[in-house]
C-alpha cells in the first residue's frame, strides 16, 4: 500500500492528512501558529514558522501511523493565496511575508490603475480587479517603501511554493496560485508580460509555472529520512486554498459548484472556458484541474459572523443551543435583517468601508431572532456570490461545506435562500483533501480525478429548499437595498472613526 500527504498551509496553522492510494483518510495532524499584526493594517508571517510547523505536522502523522513510514510516495500542498515570499539570489528569505489580509497597499492599487490606464485594461490583461490582498501591490509596496530589500529580490513566490522549495530545492509555482498574483494572464495561462511592462517589473522575479498536478521535484534524501518519506517521494505542485478546497469537495467537471461557510464564505464553480464579458465582479482564476478555470465569489465574513455574535453576546450559550434557538424562530427572524459586513466586503461589493448592520430590531426581538438573522444574513451573502458564479457557470450540481453544512438549521436556511438543492459530502477536510487528490493524480498513483473522486467522495445527504424560499426571495430584495442605502453612510462613519 502506498500513501500520500495532503497539506493545507493556512494563516493560523498547518494541517496534514494521510491518505491511502485508494483515497481513504487515515488521520490528520495540525500545528497552530499566529500571524504578526502591526500598525496600519500590516499582517505578516515569517516563512520559517510555516516550514517548522509543516515538519512537525508531518512527523506527528507519521508517528501516529508508523506502518506508513517509508511508504509515503507523494505530497501536495494547498496554501493561502496572494501572500508574498521574497527570496534573494541564494534562496534565502529577505523579510517576513506580507499576507493576503494585509491592507497596507491601497496607494499601490491606485498606482496599478493609473499605470494600466484603468479597470478595463487591468481586466483585459489579468481578468481580475486590483485588490489590496493580491500579490502585485505587495511587490510595488516593497519597491517603494523598502528599496534595499527590493534590490535583493530574486524570486517572489507564494507560501505553499516556499514549502515545496524547502522540500526539493526547486523554486516553482502553479497556475491556481499564479492566477491570484494580478501578474498572470488567466486566459492564456502564462505570466502577463504586458502587466509586467506597465508596472516596470522584470519577469525574472517570477518562478516557472506548472499545472497543479505537475512535479516540482523529489524530497531531498535528508528530509526523506527525517520525515519518513519513501526514497524519491514526489512533491506535486498543489494549489491555492480555494482551488484545492473545491477539488476536495468534488468540483471536478463542468456544471459543478460548491458553497463554503468557513470563517469567510465562498462560491466556486468549474469553468472550461470564459465566454461572458469579464467585469471583475467575480474572481476568475486558473483551476487545479488540468486546463480549466473557476469562477469564485468571496465574502469576507461568514461563519465568523456567528462566532462574533456568540463571543460578544452569548458567550455562555453553546453552538447547539444557538442552533436550537434559531430553529424555533420563524423564517425572516420576525423582521430583522443582518448585513454581515463586519470586516468590509469583497463580493459583490468591493467595499472596505462596509460594516455589519442589524436592521428591524424591536422591543419584541429576542435571542432567537438575532441568531437566525445572522445565519440568514450570511446566507443572503452566499446567494449574491452564487449569482455572480452562475453568470459564468451553468450549475447543475451544488455542494456545501463548512459550518453551514454541519448545522441542520443553517444548512436549511442556505438551501431556502439560494433556492437550490445542496449536496453534503462525507469529506470535511476540504483543502487538505483536495491537495491529497492532486498528489494521487500528479504522482501517477491514481490515473485521473474522476477515479480518485469515485473511490473516496460520496454524497451523504441532500438538503432541499422548503416553502420558505419564496418568502426569502422577497427579504433578499430588502437586504440588497439596505446595503445600497447605507453605502455612503459607511464611508462617512469611517471618516469620523
C-alpha positions as CSV (number, residue, x, y, z in Angstrom):
1,X,0.0,0.0,0.0
2,X,1.3,3.5,-0.9
3,X,0.3,6.7,0.8
4,X,0.3,10.4,0.1
5,X,0.0,13.5,2.2
6,X,-2.3,16.5,1.7
7,X,-1.1,19.6,3.4
8,X,-3.1,22.8,4.0
9,X,-0.9,25.7,4.8
10,X,-3.2,28.4,6.4
11,X,-2.8,31.7,8.1
12,X,-3.4,30.3,11.6
13,X,-2.0,26.8,11.2
14,X,-1.0,23.9,9.0
15,X,-2.9,20.7,8.7
16,X,-1.6,17.5,7.3
17,X,-3.7,14.5,6.3
18,X,-2.5,11.0,5.5
19,X,-4.4,9.3,2.6
20,X,-4.1,5.8,1.2
21,X,-3.7,5.1,-2.5
22,X,-7.5,4.2,-2.5
23,X,-8.4,7.7,-1.3
24,X,-9.2,6.8,2.3
25,X,-8.2,9.3,5.0
26,X,-6.3,7.6,7.8
27,X,-5.8,10.6,10.1
28,X,-4.6,14.1,10.4
29,X,-2.2,16.2,12.5
30,X,-2.1,20.0,12.9
31,X,0.3,22.7,14.2
32,X,-1.0,26.1,15.1
33,X,0.7,29.5,14.8
34,X,-0.2,33.1,14.6
35,X,0.4,35.9,12.1
36,X,2.1,39.1,13.2
37,X,-0.4,42.1,13.3
38,X,1.2,45.5,13.0
39,X,0.1,49.1,12.6
40,X,-1.9,50.4,9.6
41,X,-3.3,47.1,8.6
42,X,0.1,45.3,8.4
43,X,-0.2,41.4,8.6
44,X,3.0,39.4,8.2
45,X,4.5,36.0,8.9
46,X,8.0,34.5,8.9
47,X,8.1,31.7,6.4
48,X,10.2,29.7,8.9
49,X,7.1,29.4,11.0
50,X,5.3,27.6,8.1
51,X,8.2,25.3,7.5
52,X,8.7,24.3,11.1
53,X,5.0,23.8,11.6
54,X,4.8,21.7,8.4
55,X,7.6,19.4,9.5
56,X,6.1,19.0,13.0
57,X,2.7,18.1,11.5
58,X,4.3,15.6,9.1
59,X,6.3,14.0,11.9
60,X,3.2,13.8,14.1
61,X,1.1,12.0,11.5
62,X,3.8,9.5,10.6
63,X,4.3,8.8,14.3
64,X,0.6,8.1,14.6
65,X,0.8,5.6,11.7
66,X,4.3,4.1,11.9
67,X,3.4,1.4,9.4
68,X,3.3,4.1,6.6
69,X,6.9,5.2,7.2
70,X,8.9,4.8,4.0
71,X,5.7,4.2,2.0
72,X,4.7,7.9,1.5
73,X,5.2,8.3,-2.2
74,X,4.0,11.9,-2.8
75,X,2.7,15.0,-1.2
76,X,1.0,18.2,-2.3
77,X,0.2,21.5,-0.6
78,X,-2.8,23.8,-0.5
79,X,-1.8,27.3,0.5
80,X,-3.1,30.7,1.4
81,X,-3.4,32.7,-1.7
82,X,-1.7,36.0,-2.6
83,X,0.7,36.2,0.3
84,X,4.2,37.1,-0.9
85,X,7.5,35.4,0.0
86,X,10.6,37.4,-1.2
87,X,13.8,35.3,-1.8
88,X,17.3,36.6,-2.6
89,X,19.7,35.0,-5.2
90,X,20.7,32.4,-2.7
91,X,17.1,31.3,-2.0
92,X,17.1,33.0,1.5
93,X,14.1,34.8,2.8
94,X,14.6,38.6,2.7
95,X,11.9,39.7,5.0
96,X,8.7,38.4,6.6
97,X,6.0,37.5,4.0
98,X,3.2,40.1,3.5
99,X,-0.1,38.2,3.9
100,X,-3.3,38.1,1.9
101,X,-5.3,40.0,4.5
102,X,-2.7,42.8,4.8
103,X,-4.3,46.1,3.8
104,X,-1.3,48.5,3.5
105,X,-1.4,48.6,-0.3
106,X,-4.3,51.0,-1.1
107,X,-1.9,53.6,-2.6
108,X,-0.5,50.8,-4.8
109,X,-3.9,49.9,-6.1
110,X,-4.3,53.4,-7.3
111,X,-0.9,53.2,-8.9
112,X,-1.8,50.0,-10.7
113,X,-4.9,51.5,-12.3
114,X,-3.0,54.6,-13.3
115,X,-0.2,52.8,-15.0
116,X,-2.5,50.3,-16.6
117,X,-4.9,53.1,-17.8
118,X,-8.0,51.9,-16.0
119,X,-10.0,48.9,-14.9
120,X,-10.8,47.7,-18.4
121,X,-7.2,47.4,-19.3
122,X,-6.4,45.5,-16.0
123,X,-9.3,43.1,-16.7
124,X,-8.1,42.5,-20.3
125,X,-4.6,41.6,-19.0
126,X,-5.3,39.5,-15.9
127,X,-9.1,39.0,-15.8
128,X,-9.4,40.3,-12.2
129,X,-9.7,43.6,-10.4
130,X,-6.7,45.0,-8.5
131,X,-7.3,44.4,-4.7
132,X,-5.1,45.1,-1.7
133,X,-4.9,41.4,-0.9
134,X,-3.2,40.4,-4.3
135,X,0.5,39.9,-4.7
136,X,1.4,42.6,-7.3
137,X,0.5,45.6,-5.0
138,X,2.7,44.0,-2.3
139,X,5.7,43.9,-4.7
140,X,5.1,47.5,-5.6
141,X,4.9,48.4,-1.9
142,X,8.2,46.8,-1.2
143,X,9.8,48.7,-4.2
144,X,8.5,52.0,-2.9
145,X,9.0,51.5,0.8
146,X,11.9,49.1,1.3
147,X,14.1,49.7,-1.8
148,X,17.1,48.0,-0.2
149,X,15.1,44.8,0.3
150,X,13.6,45.1,-3.2
151,X,17.0,45.4,-4.8
152,X,17.8,41.9,-3.3
153,X,14.7,40.2,-4.6
154,X,15.5,37.3,-7.0
155,X,12.1,35.5,-6.8
156,X,8.6,36.1,-5.5
157,X,6.6,33.0,-4.6
158,X,3.6,32.1,-2.6
159,X,3.5,30.3,0.8
160,X,2.9,26.7,-0.4
161,X,5.6,27.2,-3.0
162,X,8.0,28.0,-0.2
163,X,7.3,24.7,1.4
164,X,7.8,22.9,-1.9
165,X,11.1,24.8,-2.3
166,X,12.3,23.7,1.2
167,X,11.4,20.1,0.4
168,X,13.0,19.9,-3.0
169,X,15.3,22.9,-3.5
170,X,13.3,23.9,-6.6
171,X,11.6,27.2,-7.0
172,X,8.3,26.8,-8.9
173,X,4.6,27.7,-8.7
174,X,1.5,26.5,-10.4
175,X,-1.4,28.1,-12.2
176,X,-4.0,28.4,-9.5
177,X,-1.7,30.4,-7.2
178,X,-0.2,32.4,-10.0
179,X,-3.7,33.5,-11.1
180,X,-4.0,35.3,-7.7
181,X,-1.0,37.5,-8.2
182,X,-2.5,40.0,-10.6
183,X,0.5,39.3,-12.8
184,X,-0.9,36.2,-14.6
185,X,-2.7,36.1,-17.9
186,X,-5.5,33.8,-16.9
187,X,-6.8,33.3,-20.4
188,X,-3.5,32.1,-21.8
189,X,-2.2,30.5,-18.6
190,X,1.1,32.4,-18.5
191,X,2.7,35.4,-16.9
192,X,1.5,38.7,-18.3
193,X,4.4,40.4,-20.0
194,X,2.1,43.3,-20.7
195,X,1.3,43.9,-17.0
196,X,4.9,43.4,-16.0
197,X,5.9,46.1,-18.6
198,X,3.3,48.5,-17.4
199,X,4.5,48.1,-13.8
200,X,8.2,48.3,-14.8
201,X,8.9,44.9,-13.3
202,X,11.2,42.2,-14.6
203,X,9.7,38.8,-15.3
204,X,12.8,37.3,-13.9
205,X,11.4,37.6,-10.4
206,X,8.6,35.2,-11.2
207,X,9.0,31.4,-11.0
208,X,8.3,28.8,-13.6
209,X,4.6,27.9,-13.7
210,X,3.3,24.3,-13.7
211,X,-0.1,22.7,-13.7
212,X,-1.3,21.8,-10.2
213,X,-0.5,18.2,-10.9
214,X,3.0,19.0,-12.2
215,X,6.0,17.6,-10.4
216,X,8.1,20.2,-8.6
217,X,10.8,17.7,-7.7
218,X,11.7,14.9,-5.2
219,X,12.0,15.3,-1.5
220,X,15.7,15.5,-0.6
221,X,17.3,12.3,0.8
222,X,18.0,14.0,4.1
223,X,14.3,15.0,4.5
224,X,13.1,11.6,3.4
225,X,14.9,10.1,6.3
226,X,13.9,12.8,8.8
227,X,10.2,12.9,7.8
228,X,9.5,9.3,6.9
229,X,9.0,9.5,3.2
230,X,9.8,6.9,0.6
231,X,13.1,7.5,-1.3
232,X,12.3,9.6,-4.3
233,X,9.0,10.8,-2.9
234,X,7.5,13.3,-5.3
235,X,6.4,16.9,-4.4
236,X,3.4,17.8,-6.6
237,X,2.8,21.5,-7.3
238,X,-0.5,21.6,-5.4
239,X,-2.8,24.6,-5.5
240,X,-4.3,27.7,-4.0
241,X,-6.5,27.0,-0.9
242,X,-9.8,27.8,-2.6
243,X,-8.9,25.8,-5.7
244,X,-7.9,22.8,-3.5
245,X,-11.0,23.1,-1.4
246,X,-13.2,22.9,-4.4
247,X,-11.3,19.8,-5.7
248,X,-11.6,18.2,-2.3
249,X,-15.4,18.9,-2.3
250,X,-15.9,17.1,-5.6
251,X,-15.9,20.0,-8.1
252,X,-14.1,18.3,-10.9
253,X,-16.2,18.8,-14.0
254,X,-18.5,21.2,-15.9
255,X,-21.7,22.2,-14.1
256,X,-20.4,21.6,-10.6
257,X,-20.0,24.2,-7.8
258,X,-19.6,24.4,-4.1
259,X,-20.7,26.9,-1.4
260,X,-18.3,27.1,1.6
261,X,-19.2,28.6,5.0
262,X,-15.9,28.9,6.8
263,X,-14.5,32.0,8.6
264,X,-15.2,33.7,5.2
265,X,-17.6,32.4,2.6
266,X,-17.1,31.4,-1.0
267,X,-19.0,30.2,-4.0
268,X,-16.8,28.3,-6.5
269,X,-17.9,27.0,-9.9
270,X,-15.9,24.9,-12.5
271,X,-15.2,26.5,-15.9
272,X,-13.8,25.1,-19.0
273,X,-13.8,28.4,-20.8
274,X,-14.8,32.1,-20.3
275,X,-17.4,33.3,-22.8
276,X,-19.1,36.1,-20.8
277,X,-17.9,39.7,-20.5
278,X,-15.4,40.0,-17.7
279,X,-16.4,42.8,-15.3
280,X,-14.3,42.0,-12.3
281,X,-17.3,41.4,-10.0
282,X,-16.3,37.7,-9.7
283,X,-12.8,36.3,-9.4
284,X,-11.7,34.2,-12.5
285,X,-8.7,32.0,-11.7
286,X,-7.0,29.0,-13.3
287,X,-8.1,25.8,-11.6
288,X,-6.2,22.8,-10.1
289,X,-8.0,20.6,-12.7
290,X,-5.8,20.5,-15.8
291,X,-6.6,23.2,-18.4
292,X,-9.6,24.6,-16.6
293,X,-10.7,27.6,-14.6
294,X,-13.0,28.5,-11.8
295,X,-15.3,31.4,-11.0
296,X,-15.3,32.5,-7.4
297,X,-17.2,34.9,-5.3
298,X,-15.8,35.6,-1.8
299,X,-17.5,37.3,1.2
300,X,-15.1,38.3,4.0
301,X,-17.3,37.3,6.9
302,X,-19.5,34.2,7.0
303,X,-19.0,31.7,9.9
304,X,-17.1,34.3,11.8
305,X,-20.3,36.4,12.0
306,X,-21.9,33.7,14.1
307,X,-18.7,33.3,16.1
308,X,-18.7,37.0,16.7
309,X,-22.3,37.0,17.9
310,X,-21.7,34.2,20.3
311,X,-18.4,35.7,21.6
312,X,-19.9,39.1,22.1
313,X,-23.4,38.5,23.3
314,X,-23.9,34.7,24.1
315,X,-20.6,33.5,25.5
316,X,-22.4,31.2,27.9
317,X,-24.6,29.6,25.2
318,X,-23.3,26.6,23.3
319,X,-23.5,26.3,19.5
320,X,-26.1,23.6,19.8
321,X,-28.2,26.0,21.9
322,X,-27.7,28.7,19.3
323,X,-28.9,26.4,16.6
324,X,-31.9,25.3,18.7
325,X,-32.9,29.0,19.3
326,X,-32.6,29.8,15.6
327,X,-34.6,26.7,14.7
328,X,-37.5,27.9,16.9
329,X,-37.6,31.3,15.2
330,X,-39.7,31.7,12.0
331,X,-38.1,32.4,8.7
332,X,-37.3,36.2,8.4
333,X,-36.4,36.5,12.0
334,X,-39.6,38.4,12.7
335,X,-38.4,41.4,10.6
336,X,-34.7,41.6,11.5
337,X,-32.2,41.7,8.6
338,X,-28.4,41.4,9.2
339,X,-25.7,42.7,6.9
340,X,-22.7,40.5,7.5
341,X,-20.0,43.1,6.5
342,X,-18.1,43.0,9.8
343,X,-14.7,43.4,8.0
344,X,-15.8,45.3,4.9
345,X,-16.7,43.3,1.8
346,X,-15.1,41.8,-1.3
347,X,-18.0,40.4,-3.4
348,X,-20.4,41.5,-4.7
349,X,-19.4,44.9,-3.3
350,X,-15.7,45.7,-3.3
351,X,-16.1,48.0,-0.3
352,X,-13.6,48.1,2.6
353,X,-15.8,50.6,4.4
354,X,-18.9,48.4,4.6
355,X,-19.9,47.3,8.1
356,X,-22.3,45.0,9.8
357,X,-25.9,46.1,10.5
358,X,-28.9,44.8,12.4
359,X,-32.0,46.3,10.9
360,X,-35.5,46.0,12.2
361,X,-34.9,45.4,15.9
362,X,-37.9,46.0,18.1
363,X,-38.7,45.6,21.8
364,X,-40.1,42.2,21.0
365,X,-36.8,40.9,19.4
366,X,-35.1,38.2,21.3
367,X,-32.0,35.9,21.2
368,X,-33.5,33.6,18.5
369,X,-34.2,36.5,16.2
370,X,-30.7,37.8,16.5
371,X,-29.1,34.4,15.9
372,X,-31.3,33.4,13.0
373,X,-30.8,36.9,11.4
374,X,-27.1,36.4,11.4
375,X,-27.5,33.0,9.8
376,X,-29.9,34.4,7.2
377,X,-27.6,37.4,6.5
378,X,-24.7,35.1,5.7
379,X,-27.0,33.0,3.5
380,X,-28.1,36.2,1.6
381,X,-24.4,37.0,1.1
382,X,-23.9,33.4,-0.3
383,X,-26.9,33.9,-2.6
384,X,-25.2,37.0,-4.0
385,X,-21.9,35.1,-4.5
386,X,-23.7,32.2,-6.2
387,X,-25.5,34.6,-8.5
388,X,-22.1,36.0,-9.7
389,X,-20.8,32.5,-10.3
390,X,-23.9,31.4,-12.3
391,X,-23.2,34.3,-14.7
392,X,-20.4,32.1,-15.9
393,X,-21.3,28.6,-14.8
394,X,-24.5,26.7,-15.6
395,X,-24.6,24.8,-12.3
396,X,-26.4,21.5,-12.2
397,X,-24.8,20.0,-9.1
398,X,-24.2,22.1,-6.0
399,X,-22.3,21.1,-2.9
400,X,-22.0,22.7,0.5
401,X,-19.2,22.5,3.0
402,X,-18.1,24.1,6.3
403,X,-20.1,25.2,9.3
404,X,-23.3,25.7,7.2
405,X,-23.1,22.0,6.2
406,X,-22.7,20.8,9.8
407,X,-25.7,22.9,11.2
408,X,-29.0,21.4,10.2
409,X,-30.9,24.7,10.6
410,X,-28.2,26.8,8.9
411,X,-27.9,24.4,6.0
412,X,-31.7,24.5,5.5
413,X,-31.6,28.3,5.6
414,X,-28.9,28.4,2.9
415,X,-30.9,25.9,0.7
416,X,-34.0,28.1,1.1
417,X,-32.3,31.4,0.4
418,X,-30.1,30.2,-2.5
419,X,-33.2,28.1,-3.6
420,X,-31.1,25.2,-4.7
421,X,-30.6,21.6,-3.6
422,X,-27.4,21.3,-1.6
423,X,-25.4,18.1,-1.5
424,X,-23.4,17.3,1.7
425,X,-20.4,15.1,1.3
426,X,-18.7,12.6,3.5
427,X,-15.4,14.7,3.3
428,X,-14.8,17.6,5.7
429,X,-11.1,18.1,5.1
430,X,-11.6,20.5,2.2
431,X,-8.3,22.0,1.1
432,X,-6.0,19.3,2.6
433,X,-8.0,16.5,0.9
434,X,-8.0,18.4,-2.4
435,X,-4.2,18.6,-2.1
436,X,-4.1,14.8,-1.4
437,X,-6.2,14.1,-4.5
438,X,-3.8,16.3,-6.5
439,X,-0.9,14.3,-5.1
440,X,-2.5,11.0,-6.0
441,X,-3.1,12.1,-9.6
442,X,0.1,14.1,-10.1
443,X,2.2,11.2,-8.8
444,X,0.5,8.7,-11.1
445,X,-0.8,6.6,-8.2
446,X,-4.3,7.4,-9.5
447,X,-4.9,7.8,-13.2
448,X,-7.3,10.8,-13.0
449,X,-9.5,12.9,-10.7
450,X,-12.7,11.1,-11.7
451,X,-11.2,7.8,-10.5
452,X,-9.9,9.4,-7.3
453,X,-13.2,11.1,-6.5
454,X,-15.3,7.9,-7.2
455,X,-13.2,6.0,-4.7
456,X,-13.5,8.4,-1.8
457,X,-16.1,11.2,-2.2
458,X,-19.7,10.3,-1.5
459,X,-22.9,12.4,-1.1
460,X,-24.4,11.6,2.4
461,X,-27.4,13.8,2.2
462,X,-29.2,16.4,0.1
463,X,-30.9,19.5,1.6
464,X,-33.9,20.6,-0.5
465,X,-35.4,24.1,-0.4
466,X,-38.6,24.4,1.7
467,X,-41.7,26.5,1.4
468,X,-39.7,29.4,2.9
469,X,-37.8,30.0,-0.3
470,X,-40.5,32.3,-1.7
471,X,-40.5,34.5,1.5
472,X,-36.7,34.7,1.5
473,X,-36.7,35.9,-2.1
474,X,-38.7,39.0,-1.0
475,X,-36.5,39.6,2.0
476,X,-33.4,39.3,-0.2
477,X,-34.5,42.4,-2.1
478,X,-34.7,44.4,1.1
479,X,-31.3,43.0,2.1
480,X,-29.8,44.3,-1.2
481,X,-31.5,47.7,-0.8
482,X,-30.1,48.0,2.8
483,X,-26.5,48.0,1.5
484,X,-27.2,50.4,-1.3
485,X,-29.0,52.8,1.1
486,X,-26.2,52.7,3.6
487,X,-23.1,52.7,1.3
488,X,-22.4,56.4,1.7
489,X,-23.1,56.3,5.4
490,X,-20.4,53.6,5.8
491,X,-17.9,56.0,4.2
492,X,-18.9,58.9,6.4
493,X,-18.6,56.9,9.6
494,X,-15.2,55.6,8.6
495,X,-14.1,59.3,8.1
496,X,-15.0,60.0,11.7
497,X,-13.5,56.9,13.2
